[in-house]
Amino acid sequence: MHDYIIVGQGIAGTLVAHFLLQQGKKVLVIDKQHHQAASMVAAGLINPITGRNFVKSWRIDELIPFAIKTYQQLEQQLNISILETKPVAMLFNSVKTENDWLVRSSNPDVVDYVADDFQLDFYKNFMEDVQNGVEFKQAGRVRLKELVLAYQTLLQEQGTYLEASFDYQALEIEPNQVKYKGISARRIIFAEGFQATQNPYFNYLPFAPAKGDILLVNIPNYPAKDKLVKHGVFVIHLKEDLYWVGSTYNRDYKTIDPSPKAKKSLEERLKRVLKIPFEVVEHLTAIRPTVRDRRPFIGQHPHLKPLYLFNGMGAKGSYLSPFFAAEFVAYLEQEKALDQEVDIARYYRYYEENEVK
Ligand SMILES: Cc1cc2nc3c(=O)[nH]c(=O)nc-3n(C[C@H](O)[C@H](O)[C@H](O)COP(=O)(O)OP(=O)(O)OC[C@H]3O[C@@H](n4cnc5c(N)ncnc54)[C@H](O)[C@@H]3O)c2cc1C
């Protein structure tokens, strides 16, 4: 008998598996070749101060140190490089944005994250239209794709991985266990990212997925490999001359295919700001598992007790997943209460309303 079946091995399922295995649990992970996985397309940015209003990200003071500790531990375990710590440079193209920043800059919330060596002339050398800017420290990038693939190999070597599309119709649910195609487990955890909208047990939850298009671009001689630069779009070094440029954010999408309109818009935005020639080599898209109230979806099914969900990492999977995967495992194994803000119990009423219809 397994302790857990985990459906989905993006960053969310990977980290839940990691913390359960650390506690000696018997786990089986099922994934369908990372089909449409956001974790395969995301930049993996850890960005403490976000948005036009320069707002400190929710619970970032505890999320970042925990994420760093977890990824460093995984680097040791898997013997690969996962975490790149580098500053985020936000470049301003107008006096208005500069003034907005000046108003925010002395706020105690953001002060600790401001790096004090922003050099305007450096950026003006290769970027157009730079009025001013700011660099934030305690930032970086997580190589999500590399981590997920290395962890898959580890699970396969341990014989705890099944490459398959999970068939919801084949799940037998009993009061204290589940059975799936001859495999028994005490509990099953669903971590399918935005594809949870196809999960008949949890699709009553108010997911609000957001599509993102990105470009992979060759930029020979780009001088800011060691920064995560945002000037309209993010330009993020991947390897050699290859950069990640993105992204769009679209809640109103009709298809999950790459959008020619989004590609054109990203290309034009990059052309507008970058003084150096570049060449687009690939156009990718994925869907973020975003949620209406912008908080993770974690917890137990309202009636089917062996069923659990770990989802809703939204646009911040790289730094929400480590902390909340550890919290979730403490809830499952040590009966630590879940934070009410992330517990899906906040939406149990939606389930009841669905049942009545
Ligand atoms: C363009 C873009 C840019 C982003 N940039 C960032 C960023 O800079 N920083 C950041 O923190 N976050 C970023 N994100 C968000 C981040 O990608 C997500 O928060 C995170 O990847 C979600 O992880 P997940 O494991 O929940 O889902 P996913 O990565 O989508 O993984 C779900 C997995 O479940 C599997 N699955 C689904 N259904 C089934 C089934 N029926 N049977 C078997 N397997 C199944 C899929 O194959 C997949 O592997 C970005 C997202 C996008 C789209």
The ligand as a MOL file (V3000), in Angstrom:
LIG
                    3D

  0  0  0     0  0            999 V3000
M  V30 BEGIN CTAB
M  V30 COUNTS 53 58 0 0 0
M  V30 BEGIN ATOM
M  V30 1 C 4.6640 32.4550 -19.2590 0
M  V30 2 C 4.7710 32.1430 -17.8070 0
M  V30 3 C 5.7440 32.7580 -17.0340 0
M  V30 4 C 5.8600 32.4800 -15.6840 0
M  V30 5 N 6.8690 33.0660 -14.9770 0
M  V30 6 C 7.0020 32.7760 -13.6590 0
M  V30 7 C 8.0680 33.3290 -12.9180 0
M  V30 8 O 8.8980 34.0770 -13.4390 0
M  V30 9 N 8.1440 33.0470 -11.5780 0
M  V30 10 C 7.2600 32.2080 -10.9780 0
M  V30 11 O 7.3890 31.9580 -9.7710 0
M  V30 12 N 6.2400 31.6600 -11.6660 0
M  V30 13 C 6.1000 31.9270 -12.9780 0
M  V30 14 N 5.0650 31.3850 -13.6850 0
M  V30 15 C 4.0890 30.5800 -12.9510 0
M  V30 16 C 4.5850 29.1460 -12.7380 0
M  V30 17 O 4.8890 28.6040 -13.9710 0
M  V30 18 C 3.4950 28.3480 -12.0320 0
M  V30 19 O 3.1380 28.9530 -10.8060 0
M  V30 20 C 3.9630 26.9300 -11.7410 0
M  V30 21 O 4.7310 26.4010 -12.7770 0
M  V30 22 C 2.7730 26.0360 -11.4750 0
M  V30 23 O 3.2470 24.7500 -11.2150 0
M  V30 24 P 2.2830 23.5110 -11.1110 0
M  V30 25 O 3.1270 22.3490 -10.7620 0
M  V30 26 O 1.1240 23.8440 -10.2460 0
M  V30 27 O 1.6620 23.3220 -12.5810 0
M  V30 28 P 2.3420 22.8020 -13.9210 0
M  V30 29 O 3.7290 23.2390 -14.0390 0
M  V30 30 O 1.4060 23.1520 -15.0300 0
M  V30 31 O 2.3830 21.2290 -13.7420 0
M  V30 32 C 1.2370 20.4340 -13.7520 0
M  V30 33 C 1.6320 19.0200 -14.1450 0
M  V30 34 O 0.4940 18.1830 -14.0260 0
M  V30 35 C 0.4980 17.2580 -15.0820 0
M  V30 36 N -0.8890 16.8090 -15.2900 0
M  V30 37 C -1.9910 17.5730 -15.4340 0
M  V30 38 N -3.0960 16.8130 -15.5880 0
M  V30 39 C -2.6660 15.5240 -15.5380 0
M  V30 40 C -3.3090 14.2610 -15.6440 0
M  V30 41 N -4.6420 14.1600 -15.8310 0
M  V30 42 N -2.5630 13.1380 -15.5950 0
M  V30 43 C -1.2190 13.2060 -15.3890 0
M  V30 44 N -0.5480 14.3760 -15.2630 0
M  V30 45 C -1.2610 15.5140 -15.3430 0
M  V30 46 C 1.0640 18.0190 -16.2720 0
M  V30 47 O 1.6360 17.1090 -17.2040 0
M  V30 48 C 2.1190 18.8950 -15.5840 0
M  V30 49 O 3.3960 18.2880 -15.6090 0
M  V30 50 C 4.9460 31.6010 -15.0620 0
M  V30 51 C 3.9910 30.9700 -15.8230 0
M  V30 52 C 3.8890 31.2350 -17.1850 0
M  V30 53 C 2.8540 30.5240 -17.9990 0
M  V30 END ATOM
M  V30 BEGIN BOND
M  V30 1 1 1 2
M  V30 2 1 2 3
M  V30 3 2 2 52
M  V30 4 2 3 4
M  V30 5 1 4 5
M  V30 6 1 4 50
M  V30 7 2 5 6
M  V30 8 1 6 7
M  V30 9 1 6 13
M  V30 10 2 7 8
M  V30 11 1 7 9
M  V30 12 1 9 10
M  V30 13 2 10 11
M  V30 14 1 10 12
M  V30 15 2 12 13
M  V30 16 1 13 14
M  V30 17 1 14 15
M  V30 18 1 14 50
M  V30 19 1 15 16
M  V30 20 1 16 17
M  V30 21 1 16 18
M  V30 22 1 18 19
M  V30 23 1 18 20
M  V30 24 1 20 21
M  V30 25 1 20 22
M  V30 26 1 22 23
M  V30 27 1 23 24
M  V30 28 2 24 25
M  V30 29 1 24 26
M  V30 30 1 24 27
M  V30 31 1 27 28
M  V30 32 2 28 29
M  V30 33 1 28 30
M  V30 34 1 28 31
M  V30 35 1 31 32
M  V30 36 1 32 33
M  V30 37 1 33 34
M  V30 38 1 33 48
M  V30 39 1 34 35
M  V30 40 1 35 36
M  V30 41 1 35 46
M  V30 42 1 36 37
M  V30 43 1 36 45
M  V30 44 2 37 38
M  V30 45 1 38 39
M  V30 46 1 39 40
M  V30 47 2 39 45
M  V30 48 1 40 41
M  V30 49 2 40 42
M  V30 50 1 42 43
M  V30 51 2 43 44
M  V30 52 1 44 45
M  V30 53 1 46 47
M  V30 54 1 46 48
M  V30 55 1 48 49
M  V30 56 2 50 51
M  V30 57 1 51 52
M  V30 58 1 52 53
M  V30 END BOND
M  V30 END CTAB
M  END
